[in-house]
């Protein structure tokens, strides 16, 4: 499975941004998809996850109510819509996947990772 994240950039506090992750090389419908983020010197942090069908989603408390994850199984894409962005959302955002039935919030259970996309929200 190959994952390619895109859509990062610089956005002012309070603004919005959508990042995407394209998957190839496997049956996308078998994959639980998640987003993690990482800042230098810290471990990767779970942001959001979505079940294989898209019917179940989960969010870190820090982004709940501001971020929305979705997926398009016909196009092998997963999205993260980020609203009301804050400086503390600044990080490299990674999409990850595994063939499983449930979203997990621990990074080391995911088998496939994208290359990351930088999101910067200046203070």
N, C-alpha and C positions, 0 to 999 in steps of 0.2 A: 504494500500500500504506500502510495506517495501522497503527501499532503503539501499543499502550497497555500500559504497565507498571504493575504494582500489587503490593501486598503488603509494601512496605517498612515499617520501624518501628524501634523501639528494643529491643534484646535484650541481655541480660547476656553477658559473656564466657563461652564454653563452651556457650552456648545454640544454638538452631536457628531457622531462618526459611526460609520458602519464598516466593519472589517469582515472579510470573507475567507473561507478555506475551501479549496477545491481538492477533491480526492480522486485518485485514479488507481487502477491496478487490482481492485477487489470489488466485491458486491457491496456497494455503499449501504444498502439496506441492512446488512449484517453488523454495521459498525455503530457503537455508541460513540458520540462525538462530544468533545469537551474543549473548553478554552482555559488555559492557564496564563498567568502573567508572571514576569520576573523583573526585579530591579537589581542592579549590581550589588553583590554582597549578601543577597538574600535568596532563600529557597523559592522555587516556583510555587505560586499560590493559585489554588483553584478559583476560577471565576464563575464558570457556568458549564452545564452539561445538558445534553438532550438525548432521549432514548432513540432507539432505532426507528420507530414510527413517527417520532416527533410529538407523541402524545404526552410525554412526561418531561418536565424540565426542572432543573435545580440551579440555585444561585448562591454565591457567597453572600453573607449578610451585608458586606460592604458595598455590594452593587445591586442588591435587591430593590426593585422599584425603579431603577434607572437603566438597567441593561436588559435586553431581551435576546434570547437565543432562538434561532429557527433553522430549519433545514429544508432543502428541496431535494427529495430523493430521485426525482426525474433528471436533475442536472448535477447530482453528486456535489452539492454545495451545502455548506453550513455558514450561517451568518451570526454576527454579534452586533446588534444595534445598541450603541452606547449613547445615552442622553444625560444631560445635566453633568457633564464631565467635570471632574475636580483635579487639581494638581496631583493628588495622591493616586490618581488612576494612571499616571505616567509610568510606563513599563514597556517591555517587549512582550507582546501577546503571542502565545503559541497555541495552535490547534493540535489536538491529539485524538487518537482513536484506539479502540480495541474491539475485538469481536466478543461481545458479551451482551447480557440482557439488562444490565443496570449501570447507572452512572456511579463512578467512584470518585472521591475527591483527593485521592492520593496519587501523586504523579508517577510513582514507580510501577504502577500496574498497567500503564499504557504502553502499547507496543510500537505505536507509530506516532511520529512527531513531524510537524511542519518546521520550517526554518525560522519562523517568528517574524512579526511585523511591529515596528516601533510606533507607539502612541505617546505623544508628548502634549501635556496640558500645562502651559506655563503658569507659575504662581502670580 
